[in-house]
Amino acid sequence: MRDETPEQPAPLRSGYTTGSCATATSLAAARLLLGGVTADAVEIVLPKGQRVLMRLEFCRLMEGGAEAGTLKDAGDDPDVTHGALIYAQVRLAPEPGVRFHAGPGVGTVTKPGLTLAVGEPAINPVPRQMMTGHLLDLAADHGYAGGFEVSICVQGGEALALKTMNPRLGILGGLSILGTTGIVRPFSCSAYIASIHQGIDVARANGFTHLAACTGNASEDAMRNRYHLDDTALIEMGDFAGAVLKHLRKAPVDKLSLCGGFGKISKLAAGHMDLHSRSSSIDLPLLAQWAAELGAGPELQEAMRGANTSQLALAMAHDAGIPLGDAVCAHALAFARKTVPASVRLEVFAIDRQGNIVGEAVEL
C-alpha cells in the first residue's frame, strides 16, 4: 500500500514503464546465459538516450534458460501495475533475431485494430524495439550468432488486467507491456488516453459505427440499457472527453453518444475537455444563468449559485419545472460539435447518481 499523500506538496516522482522493466529483465537473463554474469541491478538505455539503473529481485538459471525479475516502480503515477513483479524468461535459439511470447500475466491480442496483429503477445512496438536493441548489442559483444526466445511475464497480471481496458480491447489473458519513452510521468495520463484511442480504433476495425463514450460504469450501464451496445462499442473515457472528440477527426464513426454524470457534462458544456476536478470546476453561476434563460426567477437563481453540488442545483431546477438537464446537454453538444467532424452524428446524455438519465440532447 502506498503512503498517504503528504499535506505539504512535493515534487512528483517519475517511474519506469512496463517496457523498461521488460527490457531490464530480459537483458539481465540473457547476460546470465551468454556471460555467466548475475547481478542485483542492470543498466539500460531508454529511447531518448537516458541511462538508468534498475534493481533486480532475482536473476537465475532455469530449465532451458534464465529468468530475471524486477518490481515495477510507477513513481507517483496512479498505475495499477505499481509494485507488480515483472519478469522475463529467456532461452537461446539457433535462429538469429528476437522472438516474443506472452508469459503468465501478459495478454494476447484477439481483435484487429491495434498496432499489433491478432495472435501476437501484447508487447507494444517500442518495448519490443528496446528489448531487441539491447539483446542484439549483447549478442554482438559476445560474438553470439544465434537468437533469443523472450517470454515476458507479470505476476498476478491476469487479475490486474481486469482493472484496465484490456478485456474490452480484446487483449485477453493479462496486461500489456507498454511505454514509448521508458519513463512514467506522474499524472501524465498518456496511457489512459492511448487506451481511449485504441478502444475507438478497435471498435471501428470490428465494424461498430455507433460508439458511446462514457465517464464511468453508471453511464455505461445507461447507454447499454438504451442501445444494447456491444462492450466493444462502449468507450471508457473517464475524464478525458477531449481524447475522444479529437481522435474522431482522424477516426470518424457514424454516431457518437456521450454520457456522464450531470456535473461532468456541465463541465463539458462550459467548454472544458478535461473533466477532472484538478483541471476544471463546476460553474454554478453558469448553471443559474442557463436556468434563468429557461424561466428561473431570481430566488431560484440565487439558491442555485449557493448550492453545495451540481446535483442539488439540478434538483432545485427540476422542482421548479426547469429542464436544466436538457439545456446542459444541449450546450455540451454544441461545444463538442466544434471539434467533431460534421459527418459524425452527436448526442449527449447526463445521468444522476442513481444512473437515471436526467438530460439529453440529440441531433436529428
TAURZI-V874272 format. One line per field, one symbol per residue. ss: DSSP state (H for helix, E for strand, L for the rest). A space follows every 10 residues. Layout:
ss->???
//
This chain:
ss->LLLLLLLLLL LLLLEELHHH HHHHHHHHHH HHHHHLLLLL EEEEELLLLL EEEEELLEEE EELLEEEEEE ELLLLLLLLL LLLLEEEEEE EEELLLEEEE EELLEELEEL LLLLLLLLLL ELELHHHHHH HHHHHHHHHH HLLLLLEEEE EEEELLHHHH HLLLLHHHHL EELEELELLL LLEELLLLLH HHHHHHHHHH HHHHHLLLLE EEEELLHHHH HHHHHHHLLL HHHEEELLLE HHHHHHHLLL LLLLEEEEEE EHHHHHHHHL LLLELLLLLL LLLHHHHHHH HHHLLLLHHH HHHHHLLLLH HHHHHHHHHL LLLHHHHHHH HHHHHHHLLL LLLLEEEEEE ELLLLLEEEE EELL
//
